[in-house]
């Protein structure tokens, strides 16, 4: 997902989308998932030279991924979509003034219970052995930038350093996540349940475990048949309810938690035993996947009324 918060940062993307040919390319890739340059040019009845110009602009805007694939007639450039959503949020600057922003490393969980297949890794190496849950307690896990498990949960404590005398009106969380399949499988649904302070606030179903192309930031040493990237999801809980990418997933609201500057805030991501789709969870940090970020949290606040 591309998350746009101001007109200035979206200008180049809008320019790229302002072309019938490039919209047709997106439609083709939505239908076929992966196509080489010759196939796209043939479908659109344009020259390879003209297509190359369009593809380059789309790649620079982050809309598509290009990979090389050896074929009988030499190397072919393979194109695939690099995102599932574009979210535009032009909130006024005044509405976003009272916000405390922080970032949480993937390995900085405060509690966990996980089941194989599972593992954790830093940007440089695996932490211990895969499928051995003991290594989730290893000291090196604090440097982890990716973790995965089939079922269970990981829980993070969100730092709360809003000013004294304030109450929390909204929590926004952004993270790159996917399912966890044996090997890789783009069609491997998993019900991922989110909780705040041990109270469930909603569930999102991940469509799959993505690995057909290497993630933009996934390190070179990472194994080809393992998870490569996820989807960037935006989770918001406010006075109206809980939302994923702007779509309401539950009526759970921030007011019921009575959070203020003194509150401890725990955030859990879980795949429950009794979920309809027990398809695991992978969390990507700043040196894995397609987004150079850890788990981001924004805490919105206003003064406590007398």
C-alpha positions in Angstrom: 0.0 0.0 0.0 1.1 3.6 -0.7 -0.1 6.0 2.0 -0.3 9.6 0.8 -0.8 12.4 3.3 -0.1 15.5 1.3 -0.7 16.7 -2.3 3.0 17.5 -2.8 4.2 14.0 -2.1 1.5 12.5 -4.5 2.2 14.8 -7.5 4.6 12.4 -9.3 2.3 9.4 -8.7 -0.7 11.3 -10.1 1.3 12.1 -13.1 2.2 8.5 -13.7 -1.5 7.4 -13.3 -2.6 10.1 -15.7 -2.1 7.9 -18.8 -4.6 5.5 -20.4 -1.7 3.2 -21.4 -0.4 2.9 -17.9 -3.8 2.2 -16.5 -4.2 -0.5 -19.1 -0.8 -2.0 -17.9 -2.2 -2.1 -14.3 -5.3 -3.8 -15.5 -3.3 -6.5 -17.3 -1.1 -7.1 -14.3 -4.2 -7.3 -12.0 -5.5 -10.0 -14.3 -2.4 -11.9 -15.0 -0.2 -11.1 -12.0 3.1 -11.5 -13.9 3.9 -10.7 -17.5 7.0 -10.1 -19.5 7.6 -7.0 -21.6 6.9 -8.6 -24.9 3.5 -10.0 -23.7 2.4 -6.6 -22.4 3.5 -4.8 -25.6 1.6 -7.4 -27.7 -1.5 -7.1 -25.6 -1.5 -3.3 -25.9 -0.4 -3.2 -29.5 2.5 -0.8 -28.8 6.2 -1.0 -29.5 8.7 -2.3 -27.0 10.4 1.1 -27.0 7.1 2.9 -26.0 6.4 0.3 -23.4 9.8 0.6 -21.8 9.2 4.4 -21.3 5.9 3.7 -19.5 7.3 0.8 -17.4 10.3 2.9 -16.2 8.0 5.7 -15.0 5.7 3.2 -13.2 8.7 1.5 -11.6 10.1 4.8 -10.3 6.8 5.6 -8.8 6.7 2.3 -6.9 3.7 0.9 -8.8 5.4 -2.2 -10.3 8.3 -4.5 -9.7 10.7 -5.6 -12.4 12.6 -8.8 -12.2 14.8 -10.8 -14.7 13.9 -14.2 -15.7 16.0 -16.6 -17.9 14.0 -17.8 -20.9 14.7 -19.7 -24.1 15.2 -16.4 -26.0 17.5 -14.8 -23.3 16.6 -12.7 -20.3 13.1 -11.3 -20.1 12.0 -8.5 -17.9 9.1 -9.7 -15.8 6.6 -7.1 -14.5 4.3 -7.4 -11.5 2.3 -5.0 -9.3 4.1 -3.7 -6.3 1.1 -2.7 -4.2 -2.5 -3.6 -3.4 -3.9 -0.1 -2.4 -3.3 3.6 -2.7 -4.6 5.4 0.4 -5.0 9.1 0.2 -5.5 11.0 3.5 -5.3 14.8 3.2 -6.0 15.6 6.8 -5.5 19.3 7.7 -2.3 20.1 9.6 -4.4 21.4 12.5 -6.0 18.0 12.9 -2.6 16.3 13.2 -0.9 18.7 15.6 -1.2 16.7 18.8 0.4 13.4 17.7 3.2 11.4 19.4 4.9 9.2 16.7 7.2 6.3 17.4 8.6 3.1 15.8 9.0 -0.4 17.2 11.5 -2.9 15.9 10.0 -6.3 14.9 12.2 -8.1 17.5 11.2 -5.8 20.4 8.1 -7.8 21.4 7.3 -7.9 25.1 5.5 -11.3 25.0 5.0 -14.2 22.7 3.6 -17.7 22.2 4.4 -19.1 18.8 4.2 -22.5 17.0 6.2 -23.9 14.0 6.8 -23.2 11.3 8.5 -20.2 12.9 11.7 -18.2 13.1 13.3 -14.9 13.4 16.2 -13.2 11.5 18.2 -10.0 11.5 19.3 -8.3 8.4 22.4 -10.4 8.4 21.5 -13.9 9.6 19.0 -16.2 11.1 18.7 -16.1 14.9 19.3 -19.7 16.0 17.5 -22.4 14.2 14.2 -22.3 12.4 11.1 -24.0 13.9 12.7 -23.9 17.4 10.6 -21.6 19.5 13.3 -21.2 22.1 15.1 -18.8 19.9 12.3 -16.3 20.2 13.9 -15.6 23.7 17.4 -15.2 22.3 19.1 -11.9 23.1 19.8 -11.4 19.3 16.1 -11.2 18.7 16.2 -7.4 19.6 17.9 -6.9 16.3 15.4 -9.0 14.3 13.8 -7.4 11.2 11.6 -10.4 10.3 9.7 -13.0 12.3 7.1 -15.6 11.3 5.0 -18.3 12.9 2.0 -20.6 12.0 -0.2 -19.8 15.0 0.1 -18.0 18.3 0.9 -14.3 18.9 3.5 -11.6 19.5 2.8 -8.6 21.6 4.5 -5.2 21.7 4.4 -2.4 24.2 3.7 0.9 22.4 5.8 3.6 24.0 3.4 6.2 25.5 5.2 9.6 26.0 2.4 12.0 25.3 2.4 15.1 27.4 1.1 15.0 31.0 -2.6 15.8 31.3 -3.6 14.4 27.9 -6.0 11.6 26.9 -5.7 9.4 23.8 -8.2 9.9 21.1 -6.8 7.7 18.3 -4.0 5.1 17.7 -2.7 4.5 14.2 -0.5 1.5 13.5 1.3 0.7 10.2 3.1 -2.5 9.5 4.1 -4.8 6.6 2.6 -8.3 7.2 1.6 -11.4 5.3 0.6 -15.0 6.0 3.1 -17.8 6.7 2.8 -20.8 4.3 5.0 -23.9 4.0 7.4 -22.6 1.4 5.6 -19.7 -0.3 2.0 -19.5 -1.6 0.3 -16.3 -2.8 -3.1 -17.9 -2.1 -2.8 -18.8 1.6 -5.4 -16.9 3.7 -4.7 -16.2 7.3 -7.0 -14.5 9.9 -4.8 -12.1 11.8 -6.5 -10.7 15.0 -5.4 -7.4 16.6 -5.8 -6.6 20.2 -5.2 -3.6 22.5 -4.6 -4.3 26.2 -5.9 -7.9 25.9 -9.1 -6.8 24.1 -9.7 -7.8 20.5 -10.3 -4.9 18.2 -10.6 -6.7 14.9 -9.4 -9.3 12.4 -8.0 -8.9 8.9 -7.5 -11.8 6.5 -4.1 -11.8 4.8 -4.5 -13.3 1.3 -1.2 -15.1 1.1 2.5 -15.6 1.7 4.3 -13.6 -1.0 7.5 -14.8 -2.6 7.3 -14.8 -6.4 9.8 -12.0 -6.5 12.4 -10.8 -4.0 11.3 -7.9 -1.8 12.8 -4.6 -2.6 14.7 -4.4 0.8 15.0 -8.2 1.4 18.7 -8.9 1.8 20.6 -10.9 -0.8 21.4 -13.8 1.6 17.7 -14.5 2.2 16.4 -17.8 0.7 14.5 -17.6 -2.6 11.7 -20.0 -1.5 11.0 -18.1 1.7 8.7 -15.1 2.4 9.9 -12.1 0.4 7.5 -9.3 1.2 4.1 -8.4 2.7 1.3 -5.9 2.4 1.5 -2.5 4.2 -1.6 -2.3 6.4 -2.9 0.8 8.2 -4.8 0.0 11.4 -6.7 2.8 13.1 -8.8 2.8 16.2 -10.7 6.0 17.1 -14.0 7.0 18.7 -15.9 5.7 15.7 -14.5 2.2 15.5 -11.5 0.2 14.2 -10.4 0.4 10.5 -8.0 -1.3 8.2 -7.0 0.9 5.2 -10.0 3.0 5.8 -12.5 0.1 5.9 -14.2 -0.5 9.2 -13.6 -4.0 10.6 -15.2 -3.7 14.1 -17.1 -1.4 16.4 -14.3 -1.5 19.0 -13.5 2.1 19.8 -10.7 4.0 21.6 -13.1 5.6 24.2 -13.8 2.2 25.8 -10.1 1.8 26.8 -9.9 5.1 28.8 -6.3 5.7 27.7 -4.3 8.7 28.8 -0.7 9.8 29.4 -0.3 7.3 32.3 -1.6 4.2 30.4 0.4 1.2 29.4 -0.5 0.2 25.8 0.0 -3.3 24.6 -0.6 -4.3 21.0 -1.0 -8.0 20.0 -1.0 -9.6 16.6 -2.3 -13.2 16.7 -3.4 -16.2 14.6 -5.8 -18.0 16.8 -6.3 -21.8 17.0 -10.0 -21.5 16.2 -9.6 -19.0 13.3 -11.4 -19.9 10.1 -8.0 -19.6 8.3 -5.0 -20.6 10.4 -2.4 -19.5 7.8 0.3 -17.9 10.0 1.8 -14.5 10.3 5.0 -12.8 9.0 6.1 -9.4 10.1 8.6 -7.5 8.0 10.9 -4.8 9.4 13.0 -2.1 7.7 15.5 -4.4 6.1 13.0 -6.9 4.6 10.0 -6.7 2.3 8.9 -3.7 0.1 8.7 -1.0 2.7 11.7 0.4 4.7 9.9 0.7 8.0 9.4 -1.0 11.3 6.1 -1.1 13.1 5.0 2.6 13.2 2.6 4.0 15.8 1.0 7.4 16.0 -0.9 8.3 19.3 -3.3 11.2 18.9 -4.2 13.1 22.1 -6.2 16.1 23.5 -6.3 17.7 27.0 -8.2 15.9 29.6 -11.4 17.8 30.4 -11.7 19.2 33.9 
